[in-house]
Amino acid sequence: MDVRAKQRLCLERRPLSLTLTLAVSPHVISIVILYKTMENFKLFDVVALTIDLSEHNLRRGQVGTIVETLAGGNAFEVEFSDRNGRTFESIGLEPDQIMILRYEPAEKIAA
């Protein structure tokens, strides 16, 4: 690669895809990699929202619990409760809208 060429590497994550952009003056190369979620969601998993859902008064990072599997595992009913255990929202979400919260180091998760 020419040392004088401008180089820029940009990695952007979108739901179900990964875009890798490499800019080398004067050319720009973009590669889009589609991927399926690697999470194995199950009943009673503690999850967090990965997006804002303002119509439900929920923000990214809000913590909930999977209480039902929908559409053959392609969606999940997630219940959001306050610190006293009172449910304030229960909605169906797709896998790319939530992530599992983990409490163990990565080595123990893989085992």
N, C-alpha and C positions, 0 to 999 in steps of 0.2 A: 504494500500500500504506500502510495506517495506520501512522504512526510509533510510536504507542503499542503496537502489536501485537508480541508476542514473535515473533521470527523465528529459525528454526533450519534449517540446511541440512545434510543428512547424506548422504554418498555411501558406499555399501557395495558391494564387489565380491564376488560369489560365482561359482563356476564356471559359465560360460556365461550369466550374467545380471548386470545392473547395477541396483541399486535406488537411486533418488533419492527422498529424503523431504524434504518442505518442510513445516515446522510453522509455521502462522500462527494464533495463539490466536483462537478456540477450535477451529480446524479443522486437520486433518493430511491432507496429500495425499501419497500414495505412487505413484510411477511405476516400474514394473519394465520394463527394456529387456532383451530377450534378444538375445544376440549370438553369432556363431560365431567361433571362434578366428581371429585374423588371422595367426598364425604359419604359415609354410610350412616344416614340418619336412622334412628330408631325411637320407639316410644319412650317417653320420659327423658330424652336427651335435653340438656340445658343448652340453649342456643342464644345467639345475639343477632339482631337485625344488621344487615350489611347495607341497607338503604334507608332513607327517610320515607315514612308513610304519613304525611301530614294530614291526610283525610281521616286517619284513625288516631291522630294525636300521638304518633310513635316516631321516635328518632333513631337514626343509625346508632347501634351500640346497645339499644334497649334489650334487656334480658328476658327471655321467656322459656317455656317448657313445651316440648312436643307432646300433645295429648291424644292425637289421632293421626293415622296415616291415610291419605286420600289419593285417589286416582292411581292406584297400584304403586304407590311410592313416588309418584311424580309431584306430589304436593303434601303439605302437612298442616294440620290444625295446631296453631301455636297459641298458648295461653299466656297472657302477660298479667302479673299480679304485683301488688304493692308489697312493702316490707312486712305488712301484717297478714299476708296471704290472701287478700281479697282481690279477686280477678277484676281488672278494669277493661280488658280487651281480649277477645279470642277471635282470631282470623286465620283463614287459609293462606299459606305462603308456599312459594316455589323454592326449590333447593338453592337457587342462585340469590335468594333474598335473605338467607340465614347462614350462619356458620356455627359449628359445634364449639362450645367452650370446653377447654381441656384443663384438667387439674394435675396431670402427671407429666413428668419430663418426657420428651419425644422417644427415648429409648424404651420406656415402659409402655408407651402407646403401641409401638410396633410389635411388641411381644404378644 
